[in-house]
Amino acid sequence: MHPIVKLVSQRFALGLLLLFGASAMIFGLTEALPGDAAQAVLGQSATPESLANLREEMGLDRPALTRYFEWLGGILQGDLGQSLTNKLDIAESIGNRLGNTLFLAFWAAIVSVPLAIFLGLLAVRYRNRWPDKLISAVTLTTISIPEFLIGYVLVYFVAVKLGMFSPLAMINDSMSLGQKLNAIALPVIVLTMVVLAHMMRMTRAAILNVMQSAYIETAELKGLTNFTIIYRHALPNAIAPIVNVVMLNLAYLVVGVVVVEVVFVYPGMGQYLVDHVTKRDVPVVLACGVIFAAIYIGLNMLADIVAILANPRLRHPK
Amino acid sequence: MKNIPISAAIGLFLTAMYFVGAIFAPLLAPYGMAEVVGDVWEPSSSEYLLGTDNIGRDLLSRMIYGGRTTIFVATMATILSFTTGSILGFLAAVLGGWADQVMSRTVDLIMSIPSLITALVVLAMVPVTIPVLILVMGFLDATRVYRLARAVAVDINVMDYVEAAKLRGEGRAWVIFREILPNALSPLVAELGLRFIFMVLFISTLSFLGLGVQPPLADWGGIVKENKDGIVYGIGAALYPAVAIATLAISVNLVADWVLNRTTSLKGGRG
C-alpha cells in the first residue's frame, strides 16, 4: 500500500478510536461521580423511595454498560434523548443552535486565518524590529485576558461608547445575511482576537524554525531579498506546520465559542450547554459534551492528516 | 540573579505585589468583602476609589478580596497539577513499558476533549465548591504537566549519571527525586508560570459562567458576572478584573519568558 494511504487510514482509525474513548469517558464521568439524573430532578431532599421509583421509571437501575451502549446507539441514529428540565427532544433543540455556532465560528475563521498568516509573515520579515515587537506585545495582551473580558471591553468601548454594532448578538432565521453579519460582528471580532494571537505566534515560530535551516542561509548568501526568501523558500516548507496551526486553532475556536456565546447571549450550542450545566440537566450536558468533543477530535485529526499530506518526503516513497 | 533584565524585574515585582495583596487582603481592603456601604454603581470618589458594585459594595475591596480568592484557587490548582503531573510523568519515564503506555494513552484520551468541556460535564454532576474546583482544574491540567515532565525525563533517564545511580543500587525514589528532578527543574519552572496563568483564566471563566466561586465570596470572574449588566449603561465596573488579570498574566509571562530564555540559551544554534 502507498505509505500516505496507510498513514492517513491509520490516523483516521485512531481518530475514531479516540472518539469512542471520549464518549465512554464523558459517560463514565457522569456515572462515577456522585449524584445522577434522578437526584438532579428531585433535588437533595428527596426520599430514598422516591429516588428508587424515579430511577426505575427512567431506566437508571439497569447496569451502566447497557445504558452506555443504548445511549451510544441512539447518538449514532441521531437520537440524543430527552432533556430533563423541559422534556424536549435534545436533537431538535441542538440542530438549530449547532448551525448558529458553526456560522459564528466560520466567520471568525474566515477573518482570522488570512490575517494571522499575514501578521506572522510580517513579524518574521521585521524580526526583532518594531513591527515584530508591536505585534508580539499586542498578541501577548490578548492572550493574557480571558475571552469573556475581551468581549466586555469591546462591548463597553465599541458598542456603548462609540455606538457601533449591537452589544447583543441576537439572530433568527428571518434576518438577511447582512443583518446577521452585523449582529455577530462583535463576537466575531472577539473570537478573531483570541485565536489570532495563538495562530500568529505559532505561525511566526513555524516560519522562524524553517528560517534557521541551511538552505535559507544559502539563499541569503546568494543575495536574495528578504521577501523572496520568505516567499520562495521558507513558506513552502512552512505550509505543513502552518496548516497544522490553523487546524488546531479552529479546534480551539469551537471551545472559545462557548464563553463568547454567553457574553453576547447568542443562541448557540455553548449557551445551551452552560444553561443546562447550571440546571444539572445530565442528558443535555452529555449530548453537548459529545458533540463538542467530536468536533474537537475531528479537527485535530484533520490537522494531522493535512500534515501527512503536506509532507513531500512521504509523497515520493523510495 | 545579578543580570536580571528590566522586563523580568518588572514582572517579578508586579507578581510579588499581587501575591502580597492576596495574602494581606483583610488589612489592605478599606471595607469588608460583602459589606454594603453605598448606592448601586456609584462612580469612583475619594471614599470609594473604584466606585461601588451592583448592590453597593465597595469595588476596590471586592477586587482585593477577589484577587485573594482567584490567586488562592489558581495557586492550589497549579501545585496540585504540578505534583501529580510531574511525579506521574517521571514515573512513566523511569518505569517505561506498559505502565508508561497505560498512563500516556489515558492522558491522550483526557486531552482529546477540551478541558473546559470536561470541567463543565463534571461540574454538572457535583456541587460546585472551592475544593472541587481546585481538584477538577488541577487534575485536568496535570495532563499537560505530565507530557512535559515525561518528555524531559525520558531524555534525562538515559544519561550516564542516572545509569551510574542505578548501578550503585539506588531505588526509584532516589532516581526520580535526586537525579531527574534537579535536572528537569528549569523547563518545569518556566511551564509553572504559564500553567498558573492558565489557571487564573480558567477559574475566572468558570466563575463568569456561574460555575466557579459562588457568591457572596468575591473573585475576579464573579465580579464581571455581577456587574456585566452595567456595561450597556456605560458603567465600567465589570472591566476592572480585565486590568487585574491582564497585568498579572503579563507579569508572570515576563518572568516565565526570562526563565525559559536562561535555560534555552545554553543550547547553541543559529538565531
Interface residues (C-beta under 8 A of the other chain):
Chain A: L18 G21 A22 M25 I26 L29 T30 L33 P34 G35 L140 T141 I143 S144 I145 P146 E147 F148 L149 I150 Y152 V153 V155 Y156 A159 V160 K161 P167 L208 M211 Q212 E217 A251 Y252 V254 V255 V258 V259 V262 L273 V274 H276 V277 T278 R280 D281 V282 V285 L286 G289 F292 A293 Y296 I297 N300
Chain B: D108 L109 I110 S112 I113 P114 L116 I117 T118 L120 V121 V122 L123 A124 M125 V126 I197 L201 S204 T205 F208 L209 G210 L211 G221 V224 K228 I231 V232 Y233 G234 G236 A238 L239 P241 A242 I245 A246 A249 I250 N253 G269 R270 G271
